[in-house]
């Protein structure tokens, strides 16, 4: 506070701020489309960069009037749309770290996040239906007309005047080993460092229209927003309801003139099963020029089929963790060369470096030898929210230059090096399980089962048994028109290539794998399938 008790002037954004970086196109070409989205009348509406900036400024004025200080947290609950983007950019302008969440998040999980983050304000869209926000938290709604405050946040004391690059841009909460969501704190500098490094991959041009298929709470959605707006391109959020209907999904892409689709690999599975002909038509048109995927392994049979339907498209494999936004962006040959068994995750984005270390901490230089990935990167997260112990476990002194004060990120991911120094992902350190004293990598079991004729997908996991001996169980999906695979034949197929302790004890055929709101396989739901 100033000596006379008046609050300081509004904190202003530094050069390296999400707002200034992502709205640079508003100054260069304000009439360029920033967002194309579903309109209330069922059609499409376009929000230009100039209009997006005006919406940001209206929200900045409204948020500033609430007296929040730099560092005060805001929960932003919404599907991805122009107003949600404007709201997060308004928060960035004022130095208010936002935590993106989705309307699909269960009440209990949201309340756990609120308990951890202690936000000053919860904001949802005009159409949001969330209730039960604790009275200690202010509530508001946003829309095209700006911000409507329902319950003002508790009075704050403003002590800050400038939003610096090292201030927190956002906090995303991911699943944690303790059963409570774990908050990943990302600074403005970290996010922008990654986005600038990604520019060298030339994924997007200003003429592209980038379809976002991930929920706002998933860091892949923030990647999409940053990638599109950072290049002066157009973001095209796909309505969540459209993703569940392959024909509606593809029709939306076509109507919006989408040139690039970003998403987890499983977003394509329903399309491949039910609308391959329509996708093939779009492939012949050549409008879809790039498919970018990340977040999980892309089953190679599904990837090959997708490439057959989109022969003119370029494919990109993104790899990385929430703690660094991502680490590498690698071009995937279309078509995949015969005999390809694994996709390369290539090299780190410009300005970063991945290295492999063995269990003894020494560098792994021999091609084919598995080590853990450690990442040097300017986009490293600030730490886990209120969990310095967990932060110290993964942010370590650079093992090659321990006296420099430089730190690296211990990813927990395993990889081996190819002949040109490129890396190949080999699973998680913590996905290794012990079966009768033997170490088992679940990904290897899944890959073997996935090679069985008629199997279109496989998930292996360890289930508890009453006698305490872990049970290795597999779940598979199969081609819709084909017969269900015979359990005995699948297990015999596994025995032909795997040690006895890596052969599943049981097999379940499911119509499709349940997925979380982030589009990844829901292993908890699969385990419940066996228990029921």
N, C-alpha and C positions, 0 to 999 in steps of 0.2 A: 504494500500500500504506500502511496505517496504521503509525505508529512502532513498534508492537510486532510487526509482521509479519503481523497478521491481515488477511484480505481485507476490503474495505469491504462494508457492507451492500448488498443487491441494489439495482442501479440501478432507479429507479422511473419510470413513465411520466408525462409532463407532461399537461396538459389536452388539448393538441392532439397526440394520438397516435392512430394507426390503431386501436389496441385500444379506447381509451376512446370514440372516435367511433363505431365500428362495433358495439360492444356496448352502446350506450346503451339499446337495446330490452330487453336482459337485465335492466336495473334497473326499467324501466317495466312490462314484461309478460313475465316469464321463461317462461311457458307458451306463448307465441306460437311457431309454427314458424319456425325460421331457415333450415333446409335440408331439402328433400325430395329423396331420392336413391334410386338403384337399390340394392336389398338383395341379399344373397348368395343368397337363395332365389328370386330372379327377380321379387319384388314391389317394393314401395316402403317406405322407412322415413323417419320424420320425426325430426329432431333439433331440439329447441326451443332458444330463445335461452339459457335457463338451463343446459341440458345443454351447449351449445356453450361457454359461459363456463367451466363446470367442466372441460371438456376442455382449454381454453386454460390454466387454472390448473395442471392436472397437468403439462402440457408446460412451463410456465414453471418449475416446481419442478425438473423433470428437466434442463432446459437450464441453469438457474442453478447446479446442482451441478457442471457441467462447467467453471465458472470463466471463462466467456467474458466479454469486456469489451465495453462499448458500442462499436460500429463494427466488430466482428469479423463477417466475412461468412459467410453460410450458403447453400449451394445447396439449394433445395427442389425435388425432382423428384417430380412426381405428376400424375395427372389431377385435375381439380377435384372435390372432395368435402368433406364436413364436416370430416374430420380434416386435410385440407390447409389449409382455411381456419383451423382452430384452430391449426395449426402456424405459419402466417404471422402470426397475431395474437399468438402467444406470442413469436415473434421480435421483433415490434414492441414488445411490452411491455418487453423487456429491451434494446431498442436494437440488435438484431442485424440488419443489413441482409440481406434475403433476396433471392436471385436465383431466380426461378421458371423451371423448365425442365420439359420433358415427357419421358415414356418414349420418345417417338418421335424425340428428338434423337439424331443419330448420335454414336457414341463419340468420333470425332475432333473434332467441334464442341464436345462437352461438355468434352473435355480442353483445348481451346483456351480456353474460358471459364474453367475452373479455373486455367489458367496465368495468365490475365489478372487474375482477381478474387482469387486466393490466399485461398480461403475457409478458415476454421477447421474447417468441418464440412459434410459432404454428407448430407442426410437424404432418404430415399425411403420410399414407403409399404410396408406389410407385404408387399404383393404385388409390389413392384418387383424387377426382375431385373438391374439394373445392376451390373456388376462392373468391376474394373480401375481403381478410384479410386486416385490416387496415395497412397502411404503417408504423405505429409506432411499429408494431410487426414483428419480424423476421419470416421467413418461411423456412421450410426444409422438406425433405422427407426421409423415412427410408425403408429399405428392407434388404434382405439377405446380400447384399454387404456393408451395413453400412448406413451412413448418407450423404445425399446430401443437401448442404445448397443452397437455392435459393436466399434468401435475409437475409443478416447477421443482427442480432439484434443490437440495438443501443449500443454503448460502455457502459460498466458497470465499476464500481469500486469494486474491490474485497477486502472485509474486513474480511472474515471468513476463517478459516483454518480447522476446524473440524465440521463434521456433528454429532450432538448429538442426543440421543434418543428422546428428546423433540422437535426436529425440525419437521417441517411439512413434512409428506410423500406425502399426496395428498389432494386435495380439490375437493369434489364432489358437484355439483350444483343440488339441488332438487327444486321442485315447492315451492313457498313461498306465504304467505297470502297476500302480497302486490301486487302480480302479476308478480314480478320479481324473477328470480331464486335465491335461498338462498344457499350460499356456506357453506358446512360443512367441517371444517378443522380437519384432523386427523393426529396425530403424528406417528412417527415410533414406539415409545413405546406403544401407544394405540393399534395400529393394531396388533403388535406382542403379546401384553398381551392377546388380545382376541384369537388369533390363538393358543397360548399356553394353554389357558383355554379350548379351543375346543378339544384339543388333548385327554382330559379325556373321551370325548364322543366316541372315537374310531370309528369315521365315516369311516376312510380311512386307508388302509395299503399301504406299498410301492409297492405292486403288483397290486393295483387298477388302473383302467383307468376311469377318472372322466370326464363326458361329461358336458361341459359348454354351456348353452342355452341362457344366458342373455347377452344383449349388454354390451360392455365395460364400458359405462357410468353408468350402474346400479351397485350399490355396491355389489350385489349378484355375479357379475362377478369377482370382486376383492376377494370376499370370496372364490370362486372356485379356483382362481389362488393360493391364500394363502394356502388353504386346501390341494390342490394337491401337490404343490411344497414343502410345509412345511413338508409333510410326505414322500418326495422322490417318490411320485406316478407320474402318467402320466396324464397330462391335455389334453383333447380332445375337442377343440372348435368345435361346430357344426356350419357350414356355415349358415348365416341368411336365405338364399334362401331355404335351406333344411327344415327349421322349418315350412314353409308354405305348405309343401307337405308331409303328414303323411307317405306315403310309402317310400319316399326318406329319411325322417328323421330316420325311423326305420332301413332302409337298411344301412344307414351311421353308426348307433350305432353298428349294427351287424358286418359290415366290419372292424370297428376300434376296435372291441373286448371290447366295453365299459362295465364296471361292475357297474358303478354308474351314475345316471342322476340327475343333480341338475337343478332346475328351478321353476318358479312360477306355481301354479296348472293349469292355463289355457293352458300351453303348451301341456297338455295331452288331452284337449277337442277334437281337430280335430282327434287325434289318436283313441279315444274311439268311435267317430262317424263313422269313415270311414275305419279304419284298425285294428279293434279289433281282427280279426282272426290271422293276422300276429303277433300282440303283444302277443297273446296267445301262438303261436309257440315259440316265444322267451322266454316266461315265462316257458314253459315246458323244454326248454334247460337249464334254470337256470343260464344263463350268467349274466343277470341283477340282481345283488345281493342287490342293495340298491337304493331307490328313496328318494331324499331329496327335500323338497319343502318349500317355504317361500314367504313372500311378500303379501299374501292375503289369505282369508279363502278358504279351499278346500271343495267344496260342497260334503257333505257326500255320496250322491248317486253316484257321479262320483268317489270318493275315493274307495268306496266299489267295484265298477265295475273294477277299476284299480287293486285292490287287487285280485279280482277273476281271472283276466288275468295273474297276476304275483304272484302266491301263494307262491313262494319260496323267494320272495324279502323282505327285511326289509325296513320299511318306517320311515322317520324322518321328524319331523315338526320343522322348524326353526322359531324363533320369535325374533324380535328386531328392532331397528331403525338404520338408517344411522349414527346417532350421536354416536353409540357405536358399530358399525359394525353388531352386533347382541347381543342378551341377553341370549337366551336359545336354547338348542338343545334337542328335546324330542323324544324318541322312540314311534312310533305309532303301536299298536298291529295289526298284520295281521293274520286273518281278524279282523275287528273292532268288539268288543263285541256287541251282540244285545242290542238295546236300547240306544246306544251311541248317544248323542245329540250334544255334543261339543268335540272338540279335546283339550286335555290338552297341555298347553305350559310349563308344568312341573316346573323346578327350573332353576335358573340362571346357566350359565356355571361355571366351577371351577374357584374360585377366585373372583366371583361376587355374588351379592345377590339382589333379587327382594323383595320389600315389598309393602304392600298396605296401603294407607292412605285415610281417609275419607275427605269430603269437609271441615271439621273443622281442618284438619291437624293431627288428632289423628290416631294411628295405627288401622288397621282393622284386628282383630284376629278371628272373628267368621266365620266359613265356610258358604259359600253361600251369604255372604254380599259383595256387590260390592264396590270396592274402586279403586283409581288410582294407577297405578304402578309407584313406584320410584325405581331407580336402583343405587346401589353402584357398581362401576366397575373401574378397572384400565384402561379399554379401552375407557373411556369417551373422547369425542372429545375435541379439544382445544377451540372451540367456533365457532360461525358463522362469516364468513369472513366479516370484517368491519361492524359488527352489534352487538355491545356490549349490546344494550338494549334487543335484542331478545335472546342473550346468557344468560343474567341475569334472563330472564323470565323462563328458564328451568334448569339452573345450580344453585342449591340452597344449602344453608348450611344444613348439615345433621340434620333433625328434631329431631333425638334422641340424638345427641351429638353436639348441635349448637356451643359449645365453642371450638371444636376441630380444626376448620378450614377445616374439611373434607366437601366435597360437594357430592351431589347426582344429578341424572338426573330425572327431572319430565317428564315422557314419554308422558302424554296426553292419555294414553291407560287405559281402564277400565278392571277390571278382578275381579273374585271372587275366593276364596280359596276352595279347595276340602278337603276331610276328612284327607288326609295325608300332607296337607300343599302345595300341588301342585296348580298351578294357571290355570284358564280358562279365555281366552280372551273374553271380552264382548263388544268390540267396542271402538270407539274413543270418548273422551270427546267432541271433536268438530264435531262429526257426529250426535250428538243429535240435533234435530230441534224442534221448537215450532209450534204446530198446534192448532190454536184456544186456545192458552194459556196453552196447555198441552205438556209436554215433550215427544218426540217420538224418540226411538232408531231405526234407519232405518234397522239395522241388524235383529231386531226381526220381522219386516214386511217381509223382504226378506226370512227369514227362514220359516215363515208360508206359503207364496206363494210357496216356493220350495217344500213343502210337498204335493201340489196338484198333482193328478195323471197326468202324461204326461209332467209336467213341469221339465225341466232339469237345469234351472238356473233362478235366479231372481235378479234384481237390483231395489231398490226403491230410489227415490230422490224427492226433493222438487223443483217444477218449479214455477217461478213467474207468477202472473196473473195481468191483467191490473187493477183490483180493489184492488190490494195489498195483497189480502188474498192468502197465499201460497197454492199451489196445490200439493198434494201428488200423485205421479204417479209411476207406476211400469212397468218395461220392463221384458219380459220373453222369454226364448228360450224353444223349445219343441223337443221331439224325432223326428228325420228325417222322420220316417215311420208313425208317428202318426198324428192325426188331431190337428189343433190349438185349444188350450183351449178356451172355451166359457167365455167371459169376465164376464158375469153375474154370472156364476157358480163359477168362481175364487173369485169374490168379496163376494159372499154369503159364500164361504168357509172361507174367512177372517173374515167376521162378526161373524162367529160361534165361534171364539176364541179370537178376538181382540176387544178392545173398538172402538166405532164408529169413533173416531178421528184418529185411526190408520189404518182404511180401506182406500186404495187408491181410489182416485176419478176417475182414468182412468188406462187403461192397454194397452200396446202395445206389440205385438208379433214381435220379430226380428229373423232373421235367425241365427245370432250370435252376441255376444257383441263386439263392436269395442274395440280395445286395444291400449294403448300407446306403444311407442317404448320399454318401460320396461316391457310390457306384462300385465299391469294392465288394468282394465276396464276403458275406456275413457268416463267418465260421461258427458263431454262437448259435445262429438259427439252424445251421446244418447239424450241429451236435444235438440240438433239441429234436431234430427229425428222427434220430436214432433212438433217443430216450423215450419218445412218445409211443 
